[in-house]
Amino acid sequence: MRLAMCPLCSDDEDIEVVRALEGGRRMVKHRCGYTWEHKEPVDPKKKPSYSFLDLQARFPKPEDVEPGRLERAARLKAQYLATKPAFDPEVAAYWKKYQNIFSADGLRTCDPRVLKDFANSDVGAHPGNQATFNSAWNELGDAAAGEATRRTIEHLLYGPADVPLEDRLQELLSGTRPFAMTGFKEALLTRVLCVVHPERFLSILKYTTEAGGKREIARAVYGLELPAPESVNWTLGRLILWSNDLLHALVGEGFANQQHSAAFLWWAKDQPAESH
């Protein structure tokens, strides 16, 4: 049913009427769960398109969090830091090694096996089972697989300057770049960003997952409903980066590093709601 455009997802599919209001107005709900008051029917043939900047401006912001949610998150943060004030110091040394490997010069000269080792390591951030990547690597052999992986990382980090990082990430996720290494997808691409830009990227490697991705954490800890990845006017690459930056801003200072911040968010996600 197409009645309106969801203000959160920029999507006009699967919208239902919750109830009729006075003056011809209606309360409507999108499949993402967002509910709002809709005043006038919108012609579905006139589907608006939004620019990169328009979509970024529409993405939830820290100031959208209700004060009560912020206060609860602050209490949980104080509780967490009181009991777990530090993080594994071995992570920094490992990631420093790969910062050098992922430099422009390092990528051109590194042993292909260090790239495979990275994909199968859980130091600092666990990327999950990489059976697809490993099968593709074994089928291609070290030289060809190493070259494909190198070019994938190179495009992500050093691709055309006129293509935003969000969209370079999406190109690799969607496979529109023919050189993209099979299986080197969201978790591994995000892990590369965590290593190269440790001051920015939280080590939460999936946007949405039952175990708890950025979308689930934003909902559980801060009460924010982030866009569904299948929403037609967004891309997963943009959602991955914008949700990271949102959570980074919300979690704030006081942690040893971004892995420490991520560990807090995973912990906070599972804390029971406070009784009143």
Disulfide bonds with the S-S distance in Angstrom:
none
